[in-house]
Amino acid sequence: MSFSLNEVEATAKKAARGAGYPWGLADEAGKATRWLEAHGMAGCTRLAAHLQTVDSADLESWTPNTATEVWESPSGHLCPIITGSALSDAAYRLRGGPITLNQVHTPHLLLSFIAGCSNFLDQAISLTSGNAKALIYLKEMSIDGSLGDEPCDVTIGLAGQDPKPSELLTRASPDLHDWAILNRFAKRTYAPATAASRAKGAGAGLTDND
């Protein structure tokens, strides 16, 4: 089963909100998931895994201290959504040298934020972690090596070369188990039914309009 990228973004946004993110960061999670799906990188699967990890967690403890060139959090774990948003605000600092992020969970979710930084700086940006190196410029991205899903240290810096052209997808075919997980989180954002809301629903309800 396939879904439009608009459906993916909307569902991912609601799912992130259901997992405890404020709406602003939930919106960023939706965009990050859409970006990954457009690049064929299983955004729904990766967001579903991340949300199960941070569900109802104290997100403040996953927030980086951005005062230095090495970003860490009080818990020792960095949330990619919060960290990516902070990186977007600090994109100008990359002109002065790379920034290292310690123990980022689900690092793929950082990639759309890096694309935003490249747009701000009008320059290709690299993400390196272990043997993996991603190059990103706007919508173009290429990766050498394997960027895993386990928590890892990553370094973000200006790149000396542009990525290879990317083939973008217009629809997503997420794993249905992971899609169901996102929808379960999303349902937490729905207001519970009340007698008044049911009375105003489809059909005549308690009111005879004839």
N, C-alpha and C positions, 0 to 999 in steps of 0.2 A: 504494500500500500504506500502511495506517495502523497506528499502534502506540499502545498505551496510554501515558499520561504516566509511569506507573511504569516501563515498559520504556525509555522515553527517559531517565529519570533514572538508571536502573541502568547503561545502556550508556554514557552520558556520563561517569558516575563512573569506570567502568573505563577508558574511553578517556583521561581526564585522568591517571589513575594510570599508564597505559601510556606517556604522553608525559613522565613524570618528576615529576609532582606527588605530594607525600606524600598519604596517604589522607585526612587531614582536609580539605585543600584540594580534593582530587578530589571529595569529598562535596559541597563548596560548588559546584564546577563542575557537578555533576549537577543540583543544585537550581536553579542559574542557568539552565541549558539548559531544564529543565522549565518554569520560569516564563515564559521567552520563548515556548516552544511553546504554552503555555496562552493566551498573548496574541496568538497568530498571527504571531510575529515571527521565524520561522526560526532557532530556537535551535540546532538540530543543524548547520545550515550555518555558523553563526557560530562555534560551538565547533570544528568541523572545521577551519575556516580558521585559527583562533587556535592550535590544537594543532600544525598544520603549521609555524607560525611559530616556536613556542617549543620544538619537539621537541628534547629532550636539551640545552637551553640551561641556562646557569647562572642559575637562577631568583632567586638572591640579587641579581643585578645588575638584575633587573626589579622589585625590592621598593622601595616608597617610603620616603623619609625623612619621617616624620610629625611632626617636631618643630616645623614652621612651618605657616602657613596655605596655603602653596604646596608641594605634594608633588611631588618629583622622585625619580628613581632614578639610581644610578651610571651606567647604560648610556644614560640619556636616554629610556628607554621604560618605561612602566608596564604591568604585567600586570593585567588587569581582575579576575582571580580573587583574586590576592594583595592588590591595592589595595582591592577590595570588602570583603574580610575585615577589613582594617585599618580601613576606614571604618566597618564595623559596630561595631568596638570603640571607635571615637572618635565615635560618633553624638552624644553629649552635647555635643561641642564645637561642633556646628552652632548651638546656642543662642547662642553668642557671635559668630557670623558665618559667612559661607560659607567653604568650602575649595575651592581650585583644584587640579586634578590635571593635570600637564603630560604630554602625549603618551601618552594611554591607548590601547592597542591594543584593537580590537573593543569600543568603548564600550557597545554594547547589553548586554554581559555584566555591566555594573555595575548594571543596573536592578533585579534582584531584591534586591541588597544594599541599595539605596536604599529599597526597599519594607520591608525589615527595620528600617532606621533610622526610617522613618515609624511603624512599629509601636512601637518603643521610645519615641519622642518623642510619639506620638499626635498627629501633625501632618503635613500634606502637605509634601512636599519637592520641590524643583525641580532639574533638571539642565539646564544651558544650555551650548551649544557652537555657535559661529557663529550661524546663523539658526535653529537648532533649540532648542526648549524642551520638556522633558518634565515633566509633573506626575505625582507618584505619591503615593498614600495607600493603604497596605495592598495589596489586590489591584486597586485601581482605578488606571488609567494613561491619560493622553492625551498626544499629542505634536503640536506645531505645528512645521512645517518639517521638514527632512530631517537625521536623525542618521545620518551615513555610517558605513562600516566601516573607514575609514582612521584611523591614529593621529591623535588630536586633543587639544586642551586642553579640559577641561570644568570647570565650576564647579557645586558642590553647595551648596544653601542652603535655608533654610526658605522655604516658598511662602506667598503671601498669598491663595491660592485653591485650591480642591479640583479634582482632575481630573474629567473627564466620566466617567460610568459605563462600565465595560468589559464586553464580552461575552467570557466565558472559554470556551475550547475544552476538551473532555474527551479528545480524541485528537489525535495529531500525524501528519502525512503529510509527512515530511522528504524532501528530494531524495535519491534512492537512491544517487547517487554519494557524497554527503556522509555518508549512513548507513553506507556501506561503509568510508569512511575512519575513522569512529568505531570500527567493529568491528575494523578492522586494528590500531588503537591498543589496543583492549580486549584483543585476543588476546595482547598482550605480558604481561598479568597472569596468564595461565594457566600453571600449572606444567607443565614438559615431562613427557611420558609416560616411565615407567621400566618395566623388566621386572616389578617388583613390582606397580606400579599397574595394568598391563595384566592381570596374573594375577588381580587382584581386581575386574576389570571385569565387564561383562555376560556371562552365560553361564558355563559350567563352567570355562573357561580351562584351567589346568594341573591343576585339581583335579576328580576324579570324585566327585560327591556321591551317586551312585546306589549 
